[in-house]
Structures are given as C-alpha cells and as structure tokens.
C-alpha cells in the first residue's frame, strides 16, 4: 500500500532529513574555530614572518576567542614549514604565514615535497614592503655608487648574507650584482636574524634585509642603510635613496606576506578567515603597526591571492634562470 504524505509535511521532512545528513559538516564550519589555531612559520623567531604571525595571531585570537599558537619550523627557506602545513588537516585550524620566499623556493628547487599552488588554500594577503640594503657602520661605502665602485675594484671580496639560498635576501643581492655589473659573494644563513647579526658584527659586508627585521637596527645605529629596493623612497627612511636612483637604474625587488592553509579547506571557513584577517590589517592601529615595520596592508580575496602566487612563481622562475640561482 502506498502512503501519500501531504506536500507541506513531505517538504518539511525532506528538509529535516537533509539537515541531519549535512549537520556534522555544517556545524563544524559554523562553530569554527572549535579549538586553538596553529600558525606555522617556516623561519626562526625574530624573522619578519614570525613578527607578523605573532601580531596577526594576537588580533585573530581576540576576534575568534581562541588561542593562536605560533609554531616555528625553520629550515630550507620555509620549505619545512610549508610541507608540514600541506600535510595537515584541511579544517582551518592549521595555517601557514608565508612570504614571497614561497614563490622563490618554487623557482629555485628542482623538486619540492608539495605543489606550491595545488597543495594549499590561499587565505588572505597581509602586506607588502621593500627591502633595505644595510651594512656595518664602518663599511667603506656610504651609498650605492660608492658600493658599486668598491665592488668593481674588489671582485667577489664583498659578501652579503641571506636567510638561505634562493630567498628574498639572496635574490636581492643577486639581482643587484647583475644590474650593477659587479661580483659579490653570497653567504647563506639559517634565518634572517643571524644573517643580520653578522652584518652588525662586521663579519659580513652587507645584507638586503626586510624592513621588519632591519628597521630597528638602522634607527639604533647598529647598521647603516645604503638604499631602498622599491621604486620610490620609504616614508620610514625618507633620507635613504632608492637603489635604482642612486647607481643601479631599473633595480627593484619587494617582499610580501600572506596566509595559506592546506588544500581543501571548506569555502565558508576560507571566507571567514579572509574576512577577519583582512579586517585586522585594515584597522588603523594594525595598518600603523604594519607601516612601522615597513609594510603596507594588502587585503585581497582568496581568488586574487591565488593569482598573485601564480604570477610570482612565474616571475621569480625567470629571475632565477637569468641569475643562475639554484638550490641543492
């Protein structure tokens, strides 16, 4: 015998059943975050990635009412942290604060333990800023033109440090050498902080450092700034000329930071994270904090952020090929 339910009752029953079937996933997304969020940083404490992760993490924790744990996993120019993130659960509780180094690693390594695009879900951009070329106060050159003359008189005698082979600092020096027609010796370190420390100690000639890492040391007189890597001067160091204007026309390089998650994070969670992080970096106090560290807010949608990553990988792959930068 066939039983026919009233249309209204049947519709309500169907809705209830569908809600029951979908409720675990829907509730997980609705209740996100349901536990502490881990932000993985592939660099040492004190690096620009670490500084921004802790700043954004503190604000994000206040908004979500959850603890935010910064987990430093330094090594291989951020690849170790990237690999750990790529293999984590795609539930939004593991994030990666990455930088342009993510794209540069893809450009210089023949094989990565993950796909730099397909293995991740782009969450939100944070900001972007120039590098600053710094040297020990006693360094013979006081400007870019003097540096070029000195380097030409002593091929390969001048050294520059970096946070690792194929990173932003390495690219900064390599591009400068090619643009200025000089020969410099690259000295890689396991992190930006120790790389800058040896410049301050006079063990290394110079470094193309990020603003968050270098600015305080410039202001303290522990290093001197020879040039800015952007096309216009920085308001933070208005008396420091750009490298392009002071001896190396056409030179330009900048860094940027953003948040990734493992591939497959549900769209509602991505949207929620993007909204909150973008809201954080565009608040007056947050924008001021970013500016104090040499960065300008750069809020983007997840889709737009994906395009940035793809275009940056293409760009730095060309640069690495032309400059002969390869990592073992």
Buried (B, 14 or more C-beta within 10 A) or exposed (E): EEEEEEEEEEEEEEEEEEEEEEEEEEEBBEEBBEEEBBBBBBBBBBBBBBBBBBBBBEBBBEEBEBEBEBBBBBBBBBBBBBBBBBEBEBBBBBBBBBBBBBBBBBBBBEEBBBEBBEBBBBBBBBBBBBBBBBBBEEBEBEBBBBBBBBBEEEEEEBBBBBBBBBBBBBBBBBBBBBBBEBEBBBBBBBBBBBBBBBBBEEEBBBBBBBBBBBBEBBEEEBBBBBBBBBBEBBEBBEEBBBBBBBBBEEBBBBBBBBBBBBBEBBEBBBBBBBEBBBBBBEEEEBBEBBBEBBBBBBBBBBEEBBEBBBEBBEBBBEBBEEBEBEBE
